[in-house]
Amino acid sequence: MTTVRKDFSRQGAIYLAETLGDGKRGDARWIGDTGTVSLSINEEQEVRKDNYTGQRATSVVVRTGLEISIEMNIRYADAENLALGLHGKTKTIAGGSVTDEVFPQTEAGRVILLEHGAISSLVISDNGGKTLSENTHYRIRSDKGGVIEILDLASFTQPLKANYTYGGSKNLSVLTVKPKPVYLLMDSINTVDNSRERLHLYKVEFAPLANLGLIDESLGEITLQGKCLLDSVYQQDPDLGGYGKIELLD
């Protein structure tokens, strides 16, 4: 390979795969579009200064630690990406129906939060079986959110009860599992000269999110921060190293 490159401006797709042990990995998934992605390397050192020259000059430097970190700003807030940062697990919930969901004691002007979202075919009745009329006695403030606003209960006996159907969902728990390290591959293109590269990181463990914006004034991103762990299998091959490698393909 004779290509010499001086300038670079990279873009590329990032894929994550489960690490299976013994240097093997499972199938991968594309994490979607990203903003900035960066690696940082930190070497911890013990430094000794001499005491005989009068200059206190550095005489010995010994490495006492090595840490490689990665930070990714992910633009797709899908369940799998959120699970990485929230240390949670996903579960697919099928749609269904609810019979006689009992409301708490309430009054006009208050809202009821139903047990499910994405509701339809809602019927609300009082404790004596009388049916409430939508937009007269209550209104659906958000069918997707399952939020019901109470308007007028003067002629009804509490507790109220609801029958409705609801749509399926994918639920994500928070801080219920510790994610396994993942294999990261970046299929990279240098947009200066269209040359191609592949970045491999053998074992990346992501920390819980430091911050997750819930209301955004502009387009949001998820910032994932992680550590590159030493892979004892790859470390045995001096051409691979224990952390990762970069393939210059052009």
Backbone torsions as a table, in degrees:
resi	resn	phi	psi	omega
1	MET	NA	122.4	-174.6
2	THR	-110.4	-1.7	-177.1
3	THR	-66.0	131.2	175.7
4	VAL	-115.8	124.8	-178.7
5	ARG	-118.1	134.0	176.8
6	LYS	-110.5	-36.2	-176.2
7	ASP	-109.6	149.6	179.0
8	PHE	-151.2	150.4	171.1
9	SER	-152.0	103.7	-168.5
10	ARG	-92.9	146.1	163.0
11	GLN	-135.4	168.5	178.5
12	GLY	167.0	167.0	178.8
13	ALA	-97.5	140.4	179.8
14	ILE	-112.5	132.7	-179.5
15	TYR	-120.6	142.5	176.4
16	LEU	-120.9	139.1	178.6
17	ALA	-134.4	150.7	176.3
18	GLU	-68.8	137.5	173.4
19	THR	-84.1	131.1	-174.7
20	LEU	-106.7	-2.4	-177.0
21	GLY	90.3	162.0	-180.0
22	ASP	56.4	30.8	177.9
23	GLY	76.6	7.6	-178.0
24	LYS	-101.0	159.2	179.5
25	ARG	-139.3	155.4	177.7
26	GLY	-86.0	-171.5	177.5
27	ASP	-68.8	158.2	-170.6
28	ALA	-112.6	166.0	172.6
29	ARG	-133.0	146.1	174.2
30	TRP	-79.1	131.5	-176.8
31	ILE	-84.4	-1.4	-179.5
32	GLY	92.9	-177.0	-177.6
33	ASP	-63.4	147.8	-179.8
34	THR	-129.9	157.9	167.9
35	GLY	-87.8	-130.7	179.4
36	THR	-71.9	143.7	174.6
37	VAL	-133.1	129.8	-175.4
38	SER	-145.8	150.6	173.1
39	LEU	-109.1	145.2	172.2
40	SER	-134.4	140.0	-179.1
41	ILE	-118.4	127.8	-179.6
42	ASN	-123.6	122.1	176.8
43	GLU	-106.9	123.3	174.0
44	GLU	-87.4	139.0	-174.3
45	GLN	-133.9	147.7	164.7
46	GLU	-105.1	123.4	-175.8
47	VAL	-114.0	130.7	177.5
48	ARG	-109.8	134.7	175.6
49	LYS	-104.6	140.6	180.0
50	ASP	-76.1	156.7	-179.5
51	ASN	-120.8	20.3	-176.4
52	TYR	-122.3	-13.5	-177.2
53	THR	-93.4	-14.9	-174.3
54	GLY	83.5	-1.0	-179.0
55	GLN	-107.9	-8.6	-174.6
56	ARG	48.5	47.7	-178.9
57	ALA	-76.6	154.3	177.0
58	THR	-69.8	124.7	-179.2
59	SER	-109.6	-29.5	-178.6
60	VAL	-145.3	138.7	171.6
61	VAL	-126.6	123.1	-180.0
62	VAL	-120.2	130.0	175.4
63	ARG	-71.9	127.0	178.3
64	THR	-112.0	-7.1	178.8
65	GLY	-172.4	155.6	179.0
66	LEU	-142.6	130.8	-177.8
67	GLU	-138.2	131.2	175.9
68	ILE	-116.1	126.4	-178.3
69	SER	-119.2	153.2	175.9
70	ILE	-130.1	143.1	174.9
71	GLU	-131.1	129.4	-178.9
72	MET	-129.4	132.8	173.6
73	ASN	-102.4	103.2	-173.5
74	ILE	-93.7	135.7	-175.6
75	ARG	-96.6	-10.2	-178.5
76	TYR	-106.5	115.8	-179.2
77	ALA	-94.3	57.3	176.1
78	ASP	-83.7	172.6	-173.2
79	ALA	-62.1	-39.8	-177.3
80	GLU	-67.6	-41.2	178.2
81	ASN	-67.0	-41.0	177.2
82	LEU	-64.1	-37.4	179.5
83	ALA	-62.1	-35.2	177.4
84	LEU	-60.4	-43.5	-176.5
85	GLY	-84.8	-25.9	-178.8
86	LEU	-97.1	-0.9	-178.6
87	HIS	51.1	48.4	-178.9
88	GLY	-120.7	-177.8	176.8
89	LYS	-129.1	150.7	-178.0
90	THR	-99.9	149.6	177.6
91	LYS	-145.1	129.4	178.9
92	THR	-85.7	124.8	-179.0
93	ILE	-108.0	125.1	178.5
94	ALA	-76.5	152.1	174.4
95	GLY	-68.1	164.5	-178.2
96	GLY	-170.0	-156.4	-179.6
97	SER	-136.8	155.9	-179.4
98	VAL	-125.0	137.1	177.3
99	THR	-120.3	127.6	174.4
100	ASP	56.2	50.5	170.5
101	GLU	-73.0	119.9	-173.3
102	VAL	-83.3	130.1	177.0
103	PHE	-83.0	151.8	169.1
104	PRO	-71.0	166.5	176.1
105	GLN	-58.1	133.6	-174.2
106	THR	-146.5	-179.7	-180.0
107	GLU	-154.9	169.2	-179.3
108	ALA	-58.5	137.1	-179.8
109	GLY	95.2	-12.8	178.1
110	ARG	-94.1	167.0	178.9
111	VAL	-122.0	151.8	176.8
112	ILE	-111.3	132.9	177.7
113	LEU	-101.9	108.1	-178.7
114	LEU	-68.9	161.7	-178.8
115	GLU	-68.4	-22.2	-177.8
116	HIS	-130.4	158.9	173.5
117	GLY	-107.1	-176.5	-178.4
118	ALA	53.5	54.0	-172.7
119	ILE	-90.4	157.9	173.2
120	SER	-154.7	169.1	177.1
121	SER	53.1	43.7	-177.4
122	LEU	-77.8	131.2	172.6
123	VAL	-130.8	124.3	179.5
124	ILE	-114.0	132.7	177.9
125	SER	-131.7	161.7	179.1
126	ASP	-93.3	-175.2	-175.0
127	ASN	-66.2	-18.9	178.2
128	GLY	-97.8	2.5	178.1
129	GLY	94.6	0.1	177.9
130	LYS	-73.1	137.2	-176.4
131	THR	-92.1	134.8	176.5
132	LEU	-83.3	148.9	179.4
133	SER	-99.1	131.7	178.4
134	GLU	-65.3	140.2	179.7
135	ASN	70.5	0.4	170.7
136	THR	-112.6	-50.7	-179.8
137	HIS	-103.0	-22.8	177.3
138	TYR	-156.1	163.9	170.2
139	ARG	-139.9	151.6	177.4
140	ILE	-84.2	106.7	-178.6
141	ARG	-74.7	-34.6	176.5
142	SER	-154.4	111.4	178.3
143	ASP	-70.9	-37.6	177.2
144	LYS	-66.5	-37.6	-179.9
145	GLY	-83.2	-11.5	-177.3
146	GLY	66.2	40.4	-175.9
147	VAL	-111.6	123.1	-177.7
148	ILE	-117.4	128.1	177.3
149	GLU	-99.7	130.5	178.7
150	ILE	-85.3	130.3	-178.0
151	LEU	-107.1	-46.4	-175.1
152	ASP	-154.4	120.4	179.2
153	LEU	-120.9	18.9	-172.1
154	ALA	-58.7	-33.5	-174.9
155	SER	-108.0	21.1	-176.1
156	PHE	-125.0	153.1	179.6
157	THR	-105.7	126.6	178.9
158	GLN	-86.4	158.5	7.6
159	PRO	-81.3	151.5	173.9
160	LEU	-82.0	157.6	178.8
161	LYS	-134.9	149.9	-177.6
162	ALA	-127.0	139.2	168.0
163	ASN	-116.7	134.6	-180.0
164	TYR	-165.1	167.7	170.9
165	THR	-109.2	157.7	-179.2
166	TYR	-140.1	152.8	-179.6
167	GLY	-84.5	167.3	177.8
168	GLY	-73.9	165.2	-179.6
169	SER	-153.6	166.5	170.4
170	LYS	-114.2	113.6	-176.0
171	ASN	-94.2	144.2	-179.0
172	LEU	-127.0	117.2	176.8
173	SER	-80.4	164.2	-176.9
174	VAL	-119.8	126.8	176.5
175	LEU	54.7	50.4	177.9
176	THR	-112.5	-16.9	178.7
177	VAL	-141.1	156.0	171.0
178	LYS	-99.7	115.5	-176.6
179	PRO	-61.5	145.3	174.9
180	LYS	-73.7	154.4	173.0
181	PRO	-58.7	148.3	-178.9
182	VAL	-120.7	154.8	173.4
183	TYR	-89.7	128.9	-178.5
184	LEU	-113.3	131.7	173.0
185	LEU	-128.0	131.1	173.7
186	MET	-111.7	118.7	175.2
187	ASP	-90.5	100.0	-163.6
188	SER	-107.1	146.9	173.4
189	ILE	-127.5	131.1	173.7
190	ASN	-85.4	109.8	-173.3
191	THR	-73.4	-6.5	175.7
192	VAL	-72.4	-45.2	-176.4
193	ASP	-129.2	7.5	178.7
194	ASN	65.0	18.0	174.8
195	SER	-74.8	157.1	-172.8
196	ARG	-116.7	149.1	177.5
197	GLU	-141.4	160.9	169.5
198	ARG	-130.6	127.9	175.0
199	LEU	-105.1	128.0	176.4
200	HIS	-114.2	130.7	166.9
201	LEU	-122.6	120.3	-165.9
202	TYR	-74.6	-38.1	-177.4
203	LYS	-144.0	109.0	179.1
204	VAL	-117.9	128.6	177.2
205	GLU	-116.0	121.5	-175.8
206	PHE	-92.0	140.3	176.4
207	ALA	-82.2	161.3	173.3
208	PRO	-60.3	152.1	179.8
209	LEU	-59.0	132.6	173.5
210	ALA	-76.7	-27.0	-178.6
211	ASN	-156.9	137.6	174.9
212	LEU	-132.6	109.8	179.4
213	GLY	-65.8	129.7	179.7
214	LEU	-101.5	-33.0	172.7
215	ILE	-124.3	121.7	-173.8
216	ASP	-112.7	135.1	173.7
217	GLU	-83.2	-17.5	178.7
218	SER	-144.3	-175.6	-178.7
219	LEU	-58.3	132.4	-174.5
220	GLY	-92.7	162.2	174.3
221	GLU	-141.5	154.9	174.1
222	ILE	-106.4	120.7	179.5
223	THR	-95.4	112.3	177.4
224	LEU	-102.7	132.4	176.7
225	GLN	-121.4	137.1	-177.3
226	GLY	-148.1	171.0	177.4
227	LYS	-115.2	141.9	173.7
228	CYS	-88.4	119.6	-178.9
229	LEU	-91.7	151.6	177.5
230	LEU	-72.0	128.1	177.0
231	ASP	-99.9	113.0	-173.7
232	SER	-67.7	-25.3	179.2
233	VAL	-74.2	-52.1	179.7
234	TYR	-64.9	-30.2	-178.5
235	GLN	-61.0	-26.4	-178.4
236	GLN	-69.0	-18.7	178.5
237	ASP	-102.0	112.2	-177.1
238	PRO	-63.5	-19.8	178.1
239	ASP	-79.4	-16.2	-178.6
240	LEU	-103.0	-38.8	-175.1
241	GLY	75.5	171.7	-174.1
242	GLY	-92.9	-8.0	-174.3
243	TYR	-115.3	-41.7	-176.7
244	GLY	175.1	-177.2	178.2
245	LYS	-155.1	161.1	174.2
246	ILE	-120.7	127.6	175.8
247	GLU	-101.8	119.0	173.5
248	LEU	-91.7	108.5	-168.6
249	LEU	-91.3	-17.5	178.8
250	ASP	-124.2	NA	NA
